[in-house]
Amino acid sequence: MVSHDVLIIGAGLAGMRAAIEAARQGLNAAIVTKVHPVRSHSVAAQGGINAAIGENDSWDAHAFDTVKGSDYLGDQDAIEIMCKEAPKDILELDSMGAIFSRDEKGRIAQRPFGGAGFPRTCFAADRTGHALLHLLYEQVVKCGIGIYEEWFVLSIVIEDEKVCGIIAMDIRTGILHRLQAKAIILATGGYGRVYRNSTNALINTGDGMNLALDAGAPLMDMEFVQFHPTTLKTTGILVTEGARGEGAYLLNSIGQRFMSKYAPNALELASRDVVSRAEQQEIEEGRGIDGCVLLDLRHLGEEKIKERLPQIRSLAIDFEGIDPVKEPIPIKPGAHYSMGGIKTDLSGATKVKGLFAAGECACVSVHGANRLGGNSLLDTIVFGRRAGISASIYAKENNIKEFPDYQLKETAHSIAVITNRRQGERGSVIRDELANIMIKNVGVFRDKERLFAAKEKIKELKERYNHVYLEDKGDIFNTELLETIELKNLLTIAECIVLGAINRTESRGAHFRLDYPKRDDETWLKHTMFYKKDDEIKIDYKDVAITKHKPMERKY
């Protein structure tokens, strides 16, 4: 059995930043990832990463914009930490060799983003995530950090109320392995594949969140799902907010720049929830074009599009057959980001001793009810680093615990039950039905009738999951088995989203109830907590941390 001081599950920006910090602390750190590190979903981030490094900007202004963007559900102590520490972290990335775009004076260039009162989004053209992910992978290699590549984590093992390791499958062989660890950091990203229309990669199935629930750590604020306003019509591929930051317009079927009705001051650069609802309303009221609205870049000119938005142009040409230099791009809202996740403290620690989390799978909570563009990459870097430090301190103070033998047998048995089933239903059918009901009933607009219909459907799908049948009985690269395990995670996540949304009888940020269209601070200025008990989801509530920004009406 192999032992490590710190195991990091997930190799995106949060996971690699945490691993680098653990290695800097002199510990034996290793990463476990179901894909090659540079295939992690962080690579898809386009627009940029926020930091108050401009001459007339301040971390306090950044914090206020973030609190306001969160619709006052973000914990202000966590937001202050993120915004204070952002400049130093950005400059460290720059010193590592991040290829940020530059302004005419050679400084890191910054562009406007939605909901921000200052152009503070640092960027590398429209491939910021790609640039930063490859940068950190170089640092991981430099630090000699071990990587269990294409390994799928099946369970976190707890003994005497502390983590003692994981059980994971080597996808290439199908063999189950035990890996001991003093501390574990979950950095597995989001769950966007619970929805049909999504900007997320196929790997984003909420694995880490379900692992945490099973280990006894609660989730928080799962009802808050961000829909990005600009995704490609056919594929749902992301079109960066940087396009609107550079000056692109949103148009309806009559050529009207409709955001003037919904956000007369910020227009296209209102917060993402506001813009997504505006688009959806235009579409539902008959001013859409084949279920879409149009993103118009033509007035920016070919030179600027090629310099600042080259990937967006390529994506539009390759997937929609449209050159944005000449034609507007058909776009619509798509599921993009989870504001909720594994509840952690300011250092990334969960309720379970030795278990930490960072990035999109975690909820500290800096995003509250709605995330500002450019803050997700910042979240991964700041809290990835902090989780790496915190887990390292824990690992230094605790001895490795003995790994219980029965855990491996139980995990192997649960896999055998699925693979040995002789007949049943294909998991792909259930997965498609789940994605369809979620986008239809738990999307941009919600109401009691649709939410209860989704709840009943998920209950039905969970029962049907118990009879899933695999055609592939092999061990080597059995992707059908992996997708079946991922489906169980998606079903659990979907149930949390729906239960939280049913209970929250108000509209706040990305959670918009047509039957309760007003924000209700008196009743609902609180976080939703999700626990798993006897395989059932239980809900509780927690106060929001407010320091100096008292809730007020959110206008753009």
MIVEXRO-287769 format. One line per field, with one value per residue (C-alpha): residue in three letters; x, y negated, z. Coordinates in steps of 0.5 Angstrom, whole numbers, always signed. Layout:
code = [Ala, ...]
X = [X, ...]
Y = [Y, ...]
Z = [Z, ...]
//
This chain:
code = [Met, Val, Ser, His, Asp, Val, Leu, Ile, Ile, Gly, Ala, Gly, Leu, Ala, Gly, Met, Arg, Ala, Ala, Ile, Glu, Ala, Ala, Arg, Gln, Gly, Leu, Asn, Ala, Ala, Ile, Val, Thr, Lys, Val, His, Pro, Val, Arg, Ser, His, Ser, Val, Ala, Ala, Gln, Gly, Gly, Ile, Asn, Ala, Ala, Ile, Gly, Glu, Asn, Asp, Ser, Trp, Asp, Ala, His, Ala, Phe, Asp, Thr, Val, Lys, Gly, Ser, Asp, Tyr, Leu, Gly, Asp, Gln, Asp, Ala, Ile, Glu, Ile, Met, Cys, Lys, Glu, Ala, Pro, Lys, Asp, Ile, Leu, Glu, Leu, Asp, Ser, Met, Gly, Ala, Ile, Phe, Ser, Arg, Asp, Glu, Lys, Gly, Arg, Ile, Ala, Gln, Arg, Pro, Phe, Gly, Gly, Ala, Gly, Phe, Pro, Arg, Thr, Cys, Phe, Ala, Ala, Asp, Arg, Thr, Gly, His, Ala, Leu, Leu, His, Leu, Leu, Tyr, Glu, Gln, Val, Val, Lys, Cys, Gly, Ile, Gly, Ile, Tyr, Glu, Glu, Trp, Phe, Val, Leu, Ser, Ile, Val, Ile, Glu, Asp, Glu, Lys, Val, Cys, Gly, Ile, Ile, Ala, Met, Asp, Ile, Arg, Thr, Gly, Ile, Leu, His, Arg, Leu, Gln, Ala, Lys, Ala, Ile, Ile, Leu, Ala, Thr, Gly, Gly, Tyr, Gly, Arg, Val, Tyr, Arg, Asn, Ser, Thr, Asn, Ala, Leu, Ile, Asn, Thr, Gly, Asp, Gly, Met, Asn, Leu, Ala, Leu, Asp, Ala, Gly, Ala, Pro, Leu, Met, Asp, Met, Glu, Phe, Val, Gln, Phe, His, Pro, Thr, Thr, Leu, Lys, Thr, Thr, Gly, Ile, Leu, Val, Thr, Glu, Gly, Ala, Arg, Gly, Glu, Gly, Ala, Tyr, Leu, Leu, Asn, Ser, Ile, Gly, Gln, Arg, Phe, Met, Ser, Lys, Tyr, Ala, Pro, Asn, Ala, Leu, Glu, Leu, Ala, Ser, Arg, Asp, Val, Val, Ser, Arg, Ala, Glu, Gln, Gln, Glu, Ile, Glu, Glu, Gly, Arg, Gly, Ile, Asp, Gly, Cys, Val, Leu, Leu, Asp, Leu, Arg, His, Leu, Gly, Glu, Glu, Lys, Ile, Lys, Glu, Arg, Leu, Pro, Gln, Ile, Arg, Ser, Leu, Ala, Ile, Asp, Phe, Glu, Gly, Ile, Asp, Pro, Val, Lys, Glu, Pro, Ile, Pro, Ile, Lys, Pro, Gly, Ala, His, Tyr, Ser, Met, Gly, Gly, Ile, Lys, Thr, Asp, Leu, Ser, Gly, Ala, Thr, Lys, Val, Lys, Gly, Leu, Phe, Ala, Ala, Gly, Glu, Cys, Ala, Cys, Val, Ser, Val, His, Gly, Ala, Asn, Arg, Leu, Gly, Gly, Asn, Ser, Leu, Leu, Asp, Thr, Ile, Val, Phe, Gly, Arg, Arg, Ala, Gly, Ile, Ser, Ala, Ser, Ile, Tyr, Ala, Lys, Glu, Asn, Asn, Ile, Lys, Glu, Phe, Pro, Asp, Tyr, Gln, Leu, Lys, Glu, Thr, Ala, His, Ser, Ile, Ala, Val, Ile, Thr, Asn, Arg, Arg, Gln, Gly, Glu, Arg, Gly, Ser, Val, Ile, Arg, Asp, Glu, Leu, Ala, Asn, Ile, Met, Ile, Lys, Asn, Val, Gly, Val, Phe, Arg, Asp, Lys, Glu, Arg, Leu, Phe, Ala, Ala, Lys, Glu, Lys, Ile, Lys, Glu, Leu, Lys, Glu, Arg, Tyr, Asn, His, Val, Tyr, Leu, Glu, Asp, Lys, Gly, Asp, Ile, Phe, Asn, Thr, Glu, Leu, Leu, Glu, Thr, Ile, Glu, Leu, Lys, Asn, Leu, Leu, Thr, Ile, Ala, Glu, Cys, Ile, Val, Leu, Gly, Ala, Ile, Asn, Arg, Thr, Glu, Ser, Arg, Gly, Ala, His, Phe, Arg, Leu, Asp, Tyr, Pro, Lys, Arg, Asp, Asp, Glu, Thr, Trp, Leu, Lys, His, Thr, Met, Phe, Tyr, Lys, Lys, Asp, Asp, Glu, Ile, Lys, Ile, Asp, Tyr, Lys, Asp, Val, Ala, Ile, Thr, Lys, His, Lys, Pro, Met, Glu, Arg, Lys, Tyr]
X = [+0, +3, +2, +3, +2, -3, -7, -10, -16, -17, -12, -15, -12, -15, -12, -5, -4, -6, -1, +5, +4, +4, +10, +13, +12, +16, +11, +10, +4, +1, -5, -10, -14, -19, -16, -9, -8, -8, -15, -18, -24, -20, -17, -24, -24, -23, -24, -20, -18, -20, -15, -15, -8, -10, -8, -15, -17, -17, -19, -24, -28, -27, -30, -36, -37, -37, -41, -47, -46, -47, -54, -51, -51, -43, -39, -36, -30, -28, -29, -25, -19, -20, -20, -14, -10, -11, -6, +0, -3, -3, +3, +6, +3, +6, +13, +12, +11, +4, +3, -2, -4, +0, -3, +1, +6, +7, +3, -2, -8, -15, -21, -28, -33, -40, -42, -35, -34, -27, -24, -20, -20, -13, -13, -9, -13, -19, -15, -14, -15, -11, -5, -6, -7, -1, +3, +1, +3, +10, +10, +8, +13, +18, +16, +17, +9, +7, +1, -4, -7, -13, -15, -22, -23, -29, -29, -26, -24, -25, -23, -24, -27, -21, -19, -14, -14, -18, -20, -19, -19, -14, -18, -13, -13, -20, -16, -18, -12, -12, -8, -6, -6, -6, -10, -14, -16, -22, -21, -26, -29, -37, -43, -45, -47, -53, -56, -57, -55, -48, -41, -38, -34, -37, -32, -36, -40, -40, -36, -32, -39, -42, -35, -35, -43, -41, -35, -40, -38, -44, -45, -48, -52, -53, -60, -55, -53, -50, -53, -48, -51, -47, -46, -46, -53, -51, -46, -47, -39, -38, -37, -33, -36, -29, -33, -38, -32, -29, -36, -40, -48, -54, -59, -66, -70, -72, -65, -66, -60, -65, -61, -62, -69, -66, -60, -60, -53, -49, -52, -49, -44, -49, -48, -49, -56, -59, -57, -59, -66, -66, -64, -69, -75, -73, -74, -80, -84, -82, -77, -71, -69, -70, -69, -63, -61, -55, -48, -46, -38, -38, -37, -31, -27, -23, -16, -19, -23, -17, -12, -17, -22, -19, -21, -28, -28, -25, -31, -36, -33, -32, -38, -44, -41, -41, -35, -37, -33, -38, -45, -47, -47, -53, -53, -57, -56, -53, -51, -44, -42, -44, -44, -45, -41, -37, -38, -31, -28, -23, -17, -21, -22, -29, -33, -29, -22, -16, -21, -20, -23, -22, -25, -31, -33, -32, -36, -33, -37, -34, -40, -46, -52, -49, -41, -38, -34, -27, -28, -28, -21, -19, -22, -18, -12, -13, -17, -13, -6, -10, -12, -5, -2, -8, -8, +0, +0, -5, -1, +5, +1, -2, +0, -2, -8, -8, -13, -19, -19, -26, -27, -23, -28, -34, -32, -30, -37, -41, -38, -39, -46, -47, -42, -45, -52, -55, -61, -63, -63, -58, -55, -55, -62, -63, -57, -61, -68, -64, -61, -67, -72, -66, -66, -73, -76, -70, -67, -66, -74, -77, -83, -87, -90, -84, -79, -84, -84, -77, -77, -81, -78, -71, -74, -76, -69, -66, -70, -69, -61, -61, -63, -57, -54, -47, -46, -39, -36, -29, -24, -19, -22, -29, -32, -39, -38, -35, -41, -45, -42, -42, -49, -50, -46, -51, -57, -55, -53, -59, -63, -60, -61, -68, -69, -66, -70, -76, -75, -72, -79, -75, -71, -64, -58, -58, -64, -71, -78, -83, -88, -83, -80, -78, -71, -73, -68, -72, -73, -68, -61, -58, -54, -57, -54, -54, -53, -53, -56, -58, -58, -63, -61, -63, -63, -61, -59, -53, -53, -49, -43, -44, -38, -39, -44, -51, -56, -59, -63, -58, -59, -54]
Y = [+0, -7, -13, -20, -26, -30, -27, -32, -29, -33, -36, -43, -50, -49, -42, -44, -50, -46, -41, -46, -49, -42, -41, -48, -45, -40, -34, -28, -30, -27, -28, -23, -25, -22, -25, -28, -34, -39, -36, -39, -43, -49, -49, -52, -58, -64, -71, -72, -73, -78, -82, -90, -91, -98, -104, -107, -100, -97, -91, -94, -96, -89, -86, -91, -89, -81, -82, -86, -81, -75, -78, -79, -71, -71, -71, -77, -75, -70, -75, -80, -75, -73, -80, -82, -76, -77, -82, -78, -71, -74, -77, -71, -67, -73, -71, -64, -66, -66, -69, -75, -80, -87, -94, -99, -100, -93, -92, -86, -88, -88, -88, -90, -84, -84, -87, -90, -97, -97, -94, -89, -82, -80, -76, -72, -73, -69, -63, -65, -58, -54, -59, -58, -51, -49, -54, -50, -44, -46, -48, -41, -37, -42, -40, -33, -32, -25, -24, -18, -20, -17, -14, -14, -16, -11, -13, -17, -12, -15, -11, -14, -20, -22, -21, -15, -15, -13, -7, -9, -5, -5, -6, -3, +4, +4, +5, +2, -1, -3, -10, -12, -20, -24, -29, -30, -36, -35, -39, -36, -42, -42, -38, -42, -35, -35, -40, -38, -45, -46, -49, -44, -38, -31, -30, -35, -30, -33, -27, -31, -33, -26, -24, -29, -28, -20, -22, -26, -33, -38, -41, -48, -53, -48, -51, -57, -54, -60, -60, -63, -68, -67, -59, -57, -55, -48, -45, -50, -51, -58, -64, -69, -74, -78, -79, -83, -86, -88, -92, -86, -87, -83, -84, -80, -79, -86, -88, -91, -92, -89, -90, -97, -95, -90, -94, -101, -103, -96, -94, -87, -88, -87, -81, -74, -72, -79, -78, -71, -72, -78, -73, -68, -73, -76, -68, -66, -73, -71, -76, -70, -67, -59, -59, -64, -71, -74, -77, -82, -83, -86, -93, -91, -90, -84, -86, -87, -80, -77, -80, -79, -74, -69, -63, -65, -67, -60, -56, -60, -58, -51, -50, -54, -56, -63, -68, -74, -79, -78, -76, -76, -69, -66, -64, -62, -61, -55, -52, -54, -54, -52, -57, -52, -46, -43, -47, -49, -54, -60, -55, -50, -45, -41, -38, -32, -32, -31, -33, -39, -42, -48, -51, -50, -43, -48, -53, -58, -62, -68, -67, -67, -67, -69, -69, -75, -73, -73, -71, -63, -63, -67, -63, -57, -60, -64, -58, -52, -56, -56, -49, -47, -50, -48, -41, -41, -44, -38, -33, -35, -35, -28, -21, -16, -12, -4, -3, +2, +8, +8, +2, +5, +11, +7, +2, +8, +11, +5, +5, +12, +12, +7, +11, +18, +15, +20, +15, +8, +1, -3, -8, -13, -13, -15, -21, -24, -24, -27, -33, -34, -35, -39, -44, -44, -45, -47, -52, -60, -61, -56, -55, -50, -46, -45, -44, -39, -35, -35, -32, -26, -25, -25, -20, -15, -16, -14, -8, -6, -7, -1, +4, +1, +6, +6, +9, +8, +13, +12, +9, +4, -3, -1, -8, -5, -3, -10, -14, -9, -11, -19, -18, -16, -23, -27, -24, -26, -33, -34, -32, -37, -43, -41, -40, -47, -51, -48, -50, -57, -61, -67, -70, -71, -71, -65, -62, -66, -63, -66, -65, -68, -74, -78, -77, -76, -78, -77, -70, -68, -71, -65, -59, -52, -46, -39, -33, -25, -21, -14, -15, -21, -28, -33, -40, -45, -53, -57, -65, -69, -72, -80, -85, -92, -91, -91, -88, -93, -93, -90, -95, -95]
Z = [+0, -2, +3, +2, +7, +3, -3, -8, -12, -18, -22, -24, -22, -15, -14, -17, -13, -7, -9, -10, -4, +0, -4, -2, +6, +5, +5, +0, -4, -10, -14, -16, -23, -27, -33, -35, -31, -37, -39, -33, -34, -32, -39, -41, -37, -42, -40, -34, -27, -22, -18, -16, -19, -23, -20, -18, -16, -9, -6, -2, -8, -11, -5, -5, -12, -10, -4, -9, -14, -9, -8, -1, +1, +0, +7, +7, +11, +6, +0, +4, +4, -3, -5, -1, -3, -10, -12, -9, -12, -19, -19, -17, -23, -27, -24, -25, -33, -34, -41, -39, -45, -44, -44, -48, -42, -41, -35, -34, -39, -35, -38, -36, -33, -31, -25, -23, -22, -25, -31, -26, -30, -32, -38, -43, -50, -49, -47, -39, -36, -41, -40, -33, -33, -37, -32, -26, -29, -31, -23, -21, -25, -23, -16, -17, -15, -16, -21, -21, -28, -30, -23, -21, -14, -11, -4, +2, +8, +15, +21, +28, +25, +21, +14, +13, +5, -1, -5, -13, -19, -24, -30, -35, -31, -27, -21, -14, -10, -3, -2, +5, +7, +13, +9, +3, -1, -6, -12, -17, -20, -21, -24, -30, -33, -29, -34, -42, -44, -40, -42, -37, -40, -40, -33, -29, -25, -18, -16, -10, -7, -7, -4, +1, +3, +4, +8, +13, +10, +9, +2, +2, -2, -8, -10, -13, -20, -25, -32, -37, -41, -48, -50, -57, -60, -62, -57, -51, -51, -47, -51, -46, -42, -45, -51, -48, -44, -50, -53, -56, -56, -55, -60, -60, -67, -68, -68, -61, -56, -51, -44, -44, -41, -36, -34, -36, -33, -34, -40, -43, -37, -31, -27, -30, -27, -29, -37, -37, -34, -39, -45, -43, -42, -49, -52, -48, -50, -58, -59, -60, -66, -66, -58, -58, -58, -62, -60, -64, -65, -72, -70, -66, -72, -75, -72, -65, -65, -68, -62, -56, -58, -63, -60, -60, -67, -68, -64, -68, -74, -73, -69, -72, -79, -77, -77, -72, -76, -81, -77, -70, -66, -64, -56, -51, -43, -41, -34, -32, -25, -18, -13, -8, -6, +0, +6, +8, +13, +11, +10, +6, +12, +12, +18, +17, +20, +15, +9, +6, -1, -6, -12, -15, -11, -5, -2, +3, +1, -4, -9, -5, -10, -16, -18, -22, -28, -27, -19, -21, -23, -17, -12, -15, -14, -7, -4, -7, -4, +3, +3, +1, +7, +12, +10, +10, +17, +19, +16, +20, +27, +25, +24, +19, +21, +19, +13, +15, +11, +10, +6, +0, +0, +1, -5, -9, -8, -10, -16, -17, -16, -22, -27, -25, -26, -32, -35, -33, -36, -39, -35, -41, -41, -34, -35, -41, -37, -31, -36, -39, -33, -30, -36, -36, -29, -25, -30, -31, -28, -23, -19, -15, -20, -24, -18, -15, -22, -22, -15, -17, -23, -19, -14, -20, -23, -17, -16, -24, -22, -18, -24, -29, -33, -36, -43, -42, -37, -38, -33, -38, -40, -38, -39, -38, -31, -30, -33, -29, -22, -24, -26, -18, -16, -21, -18, -11, -13, -17, -11, -7, -12, -12, -5, -4, -9, -6, +1, -1, -3, -5, -11, -10, -15, -20, -16, -19, -17, -21, -16, -11, -15, -9, -5, +2, +7, +13, +12, +7, +9, +11, +7, +6, +9, +6, +10, +8, +13, +12, +5, +5, +4, +10, +10, +16, +15, +17, +18, +13, +15, +15, +16, +13, +7, +9, +4, +0, -7, -12, -19, -25]
//
